[in-house]
Each structure stands twice: as structure tokens, then as C-alpha cells.
Amino acid sequence: MPDSAPAAILSLSDTTGAAALAQAVQRGGVDIYATGGTKAFLERNGIAARGVAELTGHAALFGGLVKTLHPKIFGGILYDRDASEQREEAEKHGIVPVAVVAVTLYPPPEIDIGGVALLRAAAKNYAHVTVLCDPSQYGEFVAALEHGGPSREQRERFAIAALAHTAAYDARNVQRLEGEADTLPDRLALFTPRAQALRYGENPQERAAFYSESSAMVPEQLHGKALSYNNLLDLDATLRLLSRSPLARRDGDDAVRAVVVKHTVPCGAAQRARAADAAREALDADRISAYGGIVAVDARLDREAAEALVGVFLEIVAAPEFADDALAVLRRKRSLRVMRFARTLPGALQSERRLRSALGGILVEEPDPHAEPERLRTVSRREPTEAERRDLIFAWDVVRHVKSNGIVIARDNVTHGICAGQTNRVSAVEIAASRAGENARGAACASDGFFPFADGIEAAIAAGCRAVVAPGGSIRDEEVIAAADRAGIALLFSSHRHFLH
């Protein structure tokens, strides 16, 4: 029978920091019992450890599937040290008190059973047991051992972390297994860690926080004030606007794109060979709306581009890379938030599963992997010129990020008129055209939804647009096509619509 010294159970698929942890535990007079791979690792590092079979008195079964699922282990974790009858029962059955449980779970696709059970049992009895589920916790625990051991408050925090960890682990396994059926899951489990507390929500009377599974999805802040709830919403919308649709990528466009967003709505976008030109023209597209907005560029930001941006009051400037002298320029603005993001992030945001609350529940959508590729076809008698086609694809690439009813008027790869959120598509065209002014003449016009009547395309024609792209599907498509032919403009229909609510 094992001696009466308290025990530590170590079962680690990730041995990061395990040697230092084990040494600190042993210095505290605690015997270490480890599962096979962990025991071998410790011994290679000169640390004596016993196998869990010495604690259970039973060999591992079924190729190691059953090692720790035994009353000698779970009794040692769970019994109440403050209850005399339970202490007597533990002594009667030769159960050694377990003081520490450290487990890192098997990564997918394996499903860990014993490790999850150990973590939950130790978390349940946190009054007497310290549970560690992540190597990042070892430093705090070792420091506490040097001062008499972790406090009850620390053990409780470790227990909460362990329960959250096992809940998230189970949720990921459910989603992975359901995902193999190539459908949206039958049940949705969210156990996403909090990445950042926020001062308040959209308004000061509301509470808010930001939660994220992956640090790779969170841009790095290089300068400026703390991010707010609204900043994060706007930054998300801005980075999505940098992603190129398959149509734009097929068009072979490798120019730098700069975008300006205000209140999640695009107010300027431009593509040019140089970042400075793209940034300047995106701002010039609507400088009034750009005030207090967010600018993002999908290329390295140089000093010239930075100089173009600091002349306008902005909340955020974002880019995948900054020249040192560009950062020096941007840092002149004490409050300006400067964000660096991974080049792959805009595309990742477009392909992710999207969640929104509604009616006390959650709406979920994601790109359909079986959807047909988007196609554009000319339905008017006149084909667009090559320049018009480029502008149509650029405008169409922007309008998918504009809230419905959305209209974008663009020429020479610069937006000149954007209108979002109208309940009337004719009004949306008229507002976008009024913002474009003379720049609407010879421009391309994109509509996120079909024109239900000819009056919408007639408003674009009246403004001077010479090419229009919209989804097909209206029962009056023939009337819309006829209006285009009467005016001699090019009209393209897309096989997809891009409503954004």
C-alpha cells in the first residue's frame, strides 16, 4: 500500500513546464504519480515519479485507455478532509489524499476520458485540491508553494478554469463530430474565453467584453487608446472590406486596397499601385464621412501613406505591416489606435461562421461549401468595356459589405458614392449619385439586390452611370434590361446577391 504522504497526479499530453512543476511539488513533500508518457518524460529529466498503477494496485487496461479511472485515485481526490468519517473511510481503504492534479488533455481528434474526469473531480473538491489544466498556470502555483501553498481563492480560480476548459473541450468535440456530417450543428455550444474587458457597450449604460478563441484573429495594438466595443465592430467591418471576392481575384487585380469605414458602413475605398495613393483617394472619396472613421490598408504602410492619414481625425489605422518612420508619424496622434493584423485575417473573417442574437436565441450562418461559384453575365445588348468591367467588379466587391439596400458608384477603382441602409432602392441610388456628383458620369453602379422595377436603374442612368451590376431574379428583369438597352448602357446580372442586414 502507498505511504501516507499526499500525492500529486500528473497526466500531461503537453509537457511544457512539467519538469519545474514536478520539482516544486516534490520539494513540498508530495509524491508524484504519473501516467506512462508523463512518467517517462520526468525520468528523462532526472525526476523520480511513480506510475499510477502503484497507487491503484492495478495495471492499465485496453492499451492504456483505462489507467486513472479507479476508486484509489478518485477517492483520494474527492474525499472531504474536514469530515472525520470520510477520513476514516479513506484510511480503511488505503486511499492516499491527492493534493494536486495536473492534466493537459489529448488534442483532437482523440477524446480524452480519464483526463476530463480527473479535472472535474479535482475542481469539485477545490477546497482541498489544486487543479491545473494549462502550463500557463504553473508559475502562479509554484510561486504559491514557496509561501505555504495556494490560497482557497487561488484554488477556486484554478477550479473554474478547469471546468471551463473541460466544457470547451467537450463542445469542440461535439462540433467536430457533428461537422463531419457536413451540416450546421444540431446544437451550438459556446465556451469562448474572454480576451478583453471593455469600458462599456455601444452606449455607456451597457456592459461589454470581447471574447475570442484565437489570438490569431485579434489584431495587435501598437499605439493609442484602449479599444472600445464600437471600435471592434468597426474594425471587423473594415478588415472584411479588404478581402477580395473570387471575382476580384479572378480579375487579376493585385493593387493595394485602402478602405474607410464609419459605423460599420464603408464610406470610401480605392485601389492603387501604392499604399499612399490608395489611402489618400479612399479618404478623398468622402472626407466628411471619413471624420472619426477607421482606415485599413492591405499592404505595408509607409511614411507617405501615414502623412496622408494623420491630416484627418481617425479612430483607427490598420495595416499588416508598418515602416518604422510611418509608425513615428502615426504616434504623433496620442489617441489614434494603430493596429497590425495578419495578412490572412480579412479572408479568414469572410469564411468564418457568423453568429448574431435574435429573439433570445442565436442565428448562425456560414459560406455554403456546396454553393455554385458566383458568375456575372451581360444581359444588355452592349458589352461593358474593359475599363467598365474593372469598375463593375470593384464596385461589386465593395457593395457586398454595404448594408442593404446598398448602392456603390465607382470609377477608376475608387468609390465616389456609397449609400447604405435605405428601405427604398431608388432612394439609395439617388443618394449615392448625389454623393458622387459629376464623378457618377461614366461610372459603374453596383446594387446588392435586384432592381424590383426599372426606376432604380433609370436613376443610375440619369446620374450618368454607363455600367450597372446587380443580381438577377426580379419578375420585372426584362423591364430593367429594356431600360438599360434604351439608354445604351451595359448591364450585368450576378448569380448571387449580397444582402447585409
Disulfide bonds with the S-S distance in Angstrom:
none
